């Protein structure tokens, strides 16, 4: 551990202030002058499972954050599990590693490796049997981060690059065949409260249970992350991450064995924030920046994807219709205000008392909507909690229903007609309410 700390100290600090971004409140704008960036990576060198493009990812991040944005950059290659968790959980050691005495305004952590379901991230070390890889989990990372009490006011942006399962996120082709029902992808829709850390933002390279794409030129996730950072105009952090998400989503990597294209859908989780963070406009001249092509194997022309939904189907037909469904435990002023608001936005709006019967009716409505409906907005007001699996649930007829199961009703293979169309879900906790005058029958307002 001492060698790791000494190596970090020897790198020193940037002479100039960072130019990654700034914080904004109603009262003031504050520049983020001190930004830590730590890239933890495992290359699995000289192994059959060597991680393609590991060195390219590290260099890309170092250039984008260290050179172009003047951040205090560190890389940590193949740290042992206990050393990594110790470093991330000891604020004095972490500050020493970054040659600093005060916590940063922003702390970015990238973890690049192989991974599996339920937050498993592999190191490139073996257990004593020389067959099983040592691993840690995202939960263990979170538990370490919680110990950084001096970093509570720092924006913490943790980026996980590994695969999160074995499912291939195949690009859907309506002209070929429907999705197979055997495609077990419920957990791709999993929603949890974890880890609920103040001023924390999580960015996963892909959703739970699916693979993350990579090549000899680096991972799809890091490549697009850096491309966006090096080309961006000033924008809020959430909008910037959405831009990265959008670019990764549009990228297709051909699978020459199956003839299909493998997609990837990054996931963003943002917890309570003291201030809104904005990414600053890039200072790089477009003439000096060159991206890579879609396959990431050679320099190519920059491809820009639209940030807006086209409101057209693959066949060019208009899908401008929009529907809103409001389900509630109590029909109060807040519910009515939302109903009025979405109607003013030209949503065809229905509202229901929240129970099993109305939920079934809602799902049936959605499955039978006309082809020209391009967007669904769903808002649920009810008692929100979590189950034993730590999944976010809403109380329906006195039983906890995982939001995961509701979301899963709108993705393939279960509901192929909604693939590629915007689906907006809002969950509002009305608390454990009891009303003597609530009818047992579903409330319906057209």
Secondary structure as GFF3:
##gff-version 3
##sequence-region A 1 446
A	DSSP	alpha_helix	2	10	.	.	.	ID=ss1
A	DSSP	beta_strand	21	24	.	.	.	ID=ss2
A	DSSP	beta_strand	29	31	.	.	.	ID=ss3
A	DSSP	beta_strand	35	41	.	.	.	ID=ss4
A	DSSP	alpha_helix	54	61	.	.	.	ID=ss5
A	DSSP	pi_helix	62	67	.	.	.	ID=ss6
A	DSSP	beta_strand	72	77	.	.	.	ID=ss7
A	DSSP	alpha_helix	81	89	.	.	.	ID=ss8
A	DSSP	alpha_helix	91	97	.	.	.	ID=ss9
A	DSSP	beta_strand	106	112	.	.	.	ID=ss10
A	DSSP	beta_strand	120	126	.	.	.	ID=ss11
A	DSSP	beta_strand	133	137	.	.	.	ID=ss12
A	DSSP	alpha_helix	138	145	.	.	.	ID=ss13
A	DSSP	three_ten_helix	149	151	.	.	.	ID=ss14
A	DSSP	beta_strand	155	160	.	.	.	ID=ss15
A	DSSP	three_ten_helix	186	189	.	.	.	ID=ss16
A	DSSP	beta_strand	200	204	.	.	.	ID=ss17
A	DSSP	beta_strand	214	215	.	.	.	ID=ss18
A	DSSP	beta_strand	218	219	.	.	.	ID=ss19
A	DSSP	alpha_helix	220	229	.	.	.	ID=ss20
A	DSSP	beta_strand	235	236	.	.	.	ID=ss21
A	DSSP	alpha_helix	237	250	.	.	.	ID=ss22
A	DSSP	beta_strand	253	254	.	.	.	ID=ss23
A	DSSP	beta_strand	261	262	.	.	.	ID=ss24
A	DSSP	beta_strand	267	270	.	.	.	ID=ss25
A	DSSP	beta_strand	276	279	.	.	.	ID=ss26
A	DSSP	three_ten_helix	286	288	.	.	.	ID=ss27
A	DSSP	beta_strand	321	328	.	.	.	ID=ss28
A	DSSP	alpha_helix	333	344	.	.	.	ID=ss29
A	DSSP	beta_strand	348	353	.	.	.	ID=ss30
A	DSSP	alpha_helix	356	367	.	.	.	ID=ss31
A	DSSP	beta_strand	373	382	.	.	.	ID=ss32
A	DSSP	beta_strand	384	386	.	.	.	ID=ss33
A	DSSP	beta_strand	392	396	.	.	.	ID=ss34
A	DSSP	beta_strand	399	402	.	.	.	ID=ss35
A	DSSP	alpha_helix	403	408	.	.	.	ID=ss36
A	DSSP	three_ten_helix	416	418	.	.	.	ID=ss37
A	DSSP	beta_strand	422	429	.	.	.	ID=ss38
A	DSSP	beta_strand	444	445	.	.	.	ID=ss39
###
